[in-house]
């Protein structure tokens, strides 16, 4: 692979579907250098709090045209030392992946070259691909915002239930695939109760998770409208917390920093108490909230040696 003059990301001028991960050049991002890769555009999980809908729109998952051919060309120009993340906005395991198998074929292409893979998903279909993941330097991060099925069905109407996602964590762990959980986002008045957070952390730890990353909800106009339509009783609270007492950072409305710290501290503390590594995502809360070698779970990729066929 020719990594060219624009190392560490290789020759990015020649990339088509692979992209250097760059969350809007946020000064709060603590992610290590990595690539992002999205076999699909749009997302059929239709989560109310979705950030990506503000720039990719709110539409069902659709496979990218000529994706695998473009990916194979891109791989001639990437830095093989960096992790490739599937996916940071459009989930790689939407319902149509069950029969289309585009993400599975993507993993096969990456596995052939022994490239490092980090999967971030709400889709429990990922367990279908354990056979490929066992032969690939890989890890999986599954997003679980709550174990309250009723709340999850409102917040994430197109995603698998929390119980199915927990079972996916368990199956991946049993298969020897390093797995973590994104408890993300924490939304005021919905999933921020410390007792409920402890119950969730205990559940993911018991299922075999090794790492937790968490963050507060960052308000965008489109997601805010969806949330207050679904939970009208929160409109007054959110106006105060975000518009009056919050702060504007990189185009997002954040909760005030002290409140962010109070809301996220239980997630970190409960996780560390259970022996998990833990971190926050784009919060600017300092080293006390980074209790892991990486925030995103990239360090899990290096924690195993891929299974080699005899």
Secondary structure by P-SEA (a helix, b strand, c coil): cccccccccccccccccccccccccccccccccbbbbbcccccccccccccccccccccccccccaaaaaaaaaaacccccbbbbcccccccccccccccaaaaaaaaaaaaaccbbbbbccccccccaaaaaaaccbbbbbbbccccaaaaaaaccccccaaaaaaaaaaaaaaccbbbbccccccccccccaaaaaaaaaaaaaacccbbbbbcccccaaaaaaaaaacccaaaaaaaacccccccccccccccaaaaaaaaaaaaaaaaaacccccccccccccccccccccccccccccccccccc
